[in-house]
Amino acid sequence: MLTGHTGGCSLFSLAVIISGVHLQRNDSSVQLTSEGQIYRPILEPSEATPQIGTYILKNQVGEPCIKATMGVEYIVIEKKKTWYFNLEPSRVRTSGHCGQQSAVLCLTLPDNATSLQLTFTQMKNLFSVTTLTARVSPLPVCPLCANKTYSGLVSHEKLFTAANGQSFKCKSESLLVMSSELRIKLVPLQIQAFTLPKGQYGTVVECWADYNKRVIPVFIGATVLGLILMAVLTHLFIRDRRRQGYDRL
């Protein structure tokens, strides 16, 4: 569990050229230089399930105002290929600010190698994410490729909406198109803002994807069972009519 620090979310890019450094891969898929201690994400060609982290932001009096439990995957499209990077909860710094009608949660890696910023808005006893901004500055995907920062945003939306005091939850993946080159996948996701009694999630509001996965199989099963029952009853009815016809003869 990570406790937030009040402050803004830095969105500046890393320097595109780092000279005189030796790069080594470690188990965390983050590149660490021998000079300057600069972290650079390594994009992977294959997808892996992201680790789930719980991120909490507190207001000035120490009360939680945002709580988010989720796995975060960055999906980069470069040179018509798809690359992946998963956010590691143990490396994430949580920051942002808490207001009465607006709150911001920002998740960053060291040296601002990545950032994910969620802006919450509260209106008429409902809260939702109205703006989501993401950025990642990875190592180049090929030896001759240039350093590049991928960024994008989704704004003027009402994402992950729930009533005040409730939490939005989605076990299914939430895929957000940030730009032509960047996607963000959140899976699973549980999130709540503004009202968090004792820092605990409130009553769960289920996302449509989870609802459909749960209800549609039941509906299909009931429909199939109804058709089978109808076929059996029809067969019995026809057989009974035929027997009555034989008795008359």
C-alpha positions in Angstrom: 0.0 0.0 0.0 1.4 3.3 -1.0 0.6 6.6 0.7 0.4 9.7 -1.4 2.5 12.9 -1.2 0.8 16.1 -2.0 2.2 17.7 -5.1 1.8 18.1 -8.8 2.4 15.4 -11.4 5.5 16.1 -13.4 5.0 15.6 -17.1 8.3 16.7 -18.5 10.3 14.3 -20.7 13.6 12.7 -20.0 16.7 13.9 -22.0 16.7 12.1 -25.3 20.4 11.5 -25.3 22.4 10.1 -22.3 26.1 9.9 -23.1 28.9 8.0 -21.4 26.7 5.5 -19.5 26.6 1.8 -19.3 23.2 0.2 -19.2 22.3 -3.0 -17.5 19.0 -5.0 -17.4 17.7 -6.0 -14.0 14.7 -8.2 -13.1 12.3 -5.3 -12.9 12.4 -4.5 -16.6 13.6 -1.0 -15.8 17.0 0.2 -17.1 19.4 1.7 -14.6 22.4 3.6 -15.7 25.8 3.5 -13.9 25.9 7.3 -14.0 23.1 9.6 -12.8 20.9 6.7 -11.6 18.4 7.3 -14.5 15.6 4.8 -14.8 14.3 3.9 -18.3 11.5 1.4 -18.9 12.2 -1.5 -21.3 9.5 -2.3 -23.7 8.8 -6.0 -24.2 7.5 -7.7 -27.4 5.2 -10.0 -25.5 2.4 -9.2 -23.1 2.4 -10.2 -19.4 -0.1 -9.8 -16.6 0.7 -6.6 -14.7 1.2 -6.6 -10.9 -1.6 -5.3 -8.9 -0.9 -2.3 -6.7 -3.0 -0.3 -4.2 -2.4 3.4 -4.3 -3.8 5.8 -1.7 -3.8 9.6 -1.7 -4.5 11.5 1.5 -5.7 15.1 2.1 -4.0 17.6 4.4 -5.5 16.2 7.5 -4.3 12.7 6.7 -7.7 11.2 5.5 -7.7 9.1 2.3 -9.4 10.9 -0.5 -8.5 8.6 -3.4 -7.9 4.8 -3.4 -7.1 2.8 -6.5 -6.3 -0.9 -6.8 -5.2 -1.9 -10.3 -2.6 -3.4 -12.6 -1.3 -0.9 -15.2 0.0 -1.8 -18.6 1.5 0.6 -21.2 1.0 -0.5 -24.8 3.2 1.2 -27.3 2.8 1.0 -31.1 6.1 1.7 -32.9 7.0 0.8 -36.5 3.7 -1.2 -36.8 4.7 -3.4 -33.9 3.2 -3.6 -30.4 5.3 -3.3 -27.3 4.4 -3.6 -23.6 5.5 -2.3 -20.3 3.9 -3.1 -16.9 4.0 -0.6 -14.0 5.7 -2.0 -10.9 3.9 -1.0 -7.8 7.0 -1.2 -5.6 8.7 1.6 -7.7 5.7 3.9 -8.0 5.6 7.3 -6.3 2.1 8.5 -5.5 1.3 12.2 -5.6 -1.6 14.6 -6.4 -4.1 16.8 -4.5 -7.5 16.5 -2.9 -10.3 19.0 -3.3 -14.0 19.1 -2.6 -15.1 18.8 -6.2 -11.8 17.8 -7.9 -9.0 15.5 -7.0 -5.9 14.2 -8.9 -4.0 11.0 -8.5 -0.6 10.8 -10.2 1.6 7.7 -10.4 5.2 8.1 -11.5 8.3 6.0 -11.7 11.7 7.3 -10.7 13.0 10.2 -12.8 9.5 10.5 -14.3 10.2 7.7 -16.6 6.5 7.1 -16.7 3.4 8.9 -15.4 -0.2 8.1 -15.1 -2.5 10.9 -13.9 -6.2 10.5 -13.2 -8.4 13.6 -12.5 -11.6 12.9 -10.5 -14.6 15.2 -10.6 -17.6 15.1 -8.2 -21.0 16.2 -9.5 -24.4 15.6 -8.0 -23.3 12.9 -5.6 -21.4 11.1 -8.4 -17.7 10.9 -9.0 -16.0 9.9 -12.2 -12.6 10.2 -13.9 -12.9 13.1 -16.3 -9.3 13.3 -17.6 -6.6 10.6 -17.8 -3.1 11.5 -18.9 -0.3 9.0 -19.6 3.4 9.2 -20.7 6.3 6.8 -21.0 9.9 7.4 -21.9 11.4 4.0 -22.7 14.6 2.8 -24.1 14.5 2.7 -27.9 13.0 -0.5 -29.2 15.9 -1.1 -31.7 19.6 -0.2 -31.8 19.1 2.5 -34.5 15.8 3.8 -33.2 15.8 7.3 -31.6 14.8 8.1 -28.0 11.2 8.9 -27.9 8.5 9.8 -25.4 5.0 8.4 -25.9 2.1 10.4 -24.4 -1.6 11.0 -24.7 -4.8 11.8 -22.9 -8.5 11.0 -22.6 -10.5 14.1 -21.6 -14.1 15.3 -21.3 -15.1 11.7 -20.4 -17.0 10.2 -17.5 -15.0 7.1 -16.8 -15.4 4.7 -13.8 -18.5 6.5 -12.5 -20.0 5.6 -9.1 -22.1 7.2 -6.4 -20.3 9.1 -3.6 -19.3 6.5 -1.0 -19.3 3.7 -3.5 -16.4 2.1 -5.4 -16.2 1.3 -9.1 -14.9 -2.2 -9.8 -14.0 -4.0 -13.0 -12.3 -7.4 -13.3 -12.4 -7.2 -17.0 -9.7 -5.1 -18.8 -10.3 -1.4 -19.3 -8.4 -0.4 -22.5 -8.0 3.3 -23.1 -6.7 4.8 -26.3 -4.5 7.7 -25.3 -3.0 8.4 -28.8 -2.2 6.7 -32.0 0.9 5.3 -30.4 -0.1 4.7 -26.8 -2.7 2.6 -25.1 -3.3 2.1 -21.3 -4.8 -1.1 -20.0 -6.1 -1.2 -16.4 -6.8 -4.8 -15.2 -8.3 -5.4 -12.7 -9.5 -2.1 -11.4 -11.2 -0.9 -8.2 -11.3 2.8 -7.6 -13.0 5.3 -5.2 -12.6 9.1 -4.6 -13.7 11.9 -2.2 -15.5 9.8 0.4 -13.6 6.8 1.9 -14.7 6.0 5.4 -11.7 4.6 7.3 -9.9 4.3 4.0 -12.1 1.3 3.0 -13.9 0.7 -0.3 -17.7 1.2 -0.2 -20.4 -0.8 -2.0 -19.2 -2.0 -5.4 -20.6 -0.7 -8.6 -19.9 -3.3 -11.3 -18.7 -2.4 -14.8 -20.8 -3.4 -17.8 -18.2 -5.9 -19.0 -18.3 -7.8 -15.8 -22.1 -7.6 -15.7 -22.4 -9.0 -19.2 -19.9 -11.8 -18.4 -22.0 -12.7 -15.4 -25.5 -12.3 -16.8 -25.2 -13.4 -20.4 -24.2 -17.0 -19.6 -27.1 -17.3 -17.2 -29.5 -15.9 -19.8 -28.2 -18.2 -22.5 -28.4 -21.2 -20.1 -32.0 -20.2 -19.2 -32.9 -19.8 -22.8 -31.5 -23.2 -23.8 -33.2 -24.9 -20.8 -36.5 -23.2 -21.9 -36.1 -24.5 -25.4 -35.3 -28.0 -24.2 -38.3 -27.9 -21.9 -40.5 -26.7 -24.7 -39.3 -29.4 -27.0 -40.0 -32.1 -24.3 -43.5 -30.8 -23.6 -44.3 -30.6 -27.4 -43.1 -34.1 -27.8 -45.2 -35.4 -24.9 -48.3 -33.4 -26.2 -47.9 -34.9 -29.7 -47.4 -38.4 -28.4 -50.5 -38.1 -26.2 -52.6 -36.9 -29.1 -51.5 -39.8 -31.2 -52.4 -42.2 -28.5 -55.9 -40.7 -28.2 -56.3 -41.0 -32.0 -55.4 -44.8 -31.8 -58.0 -45.3 -29.0 -60.8 -43.9 -31.2 -60.1 -46.3 -34.0 
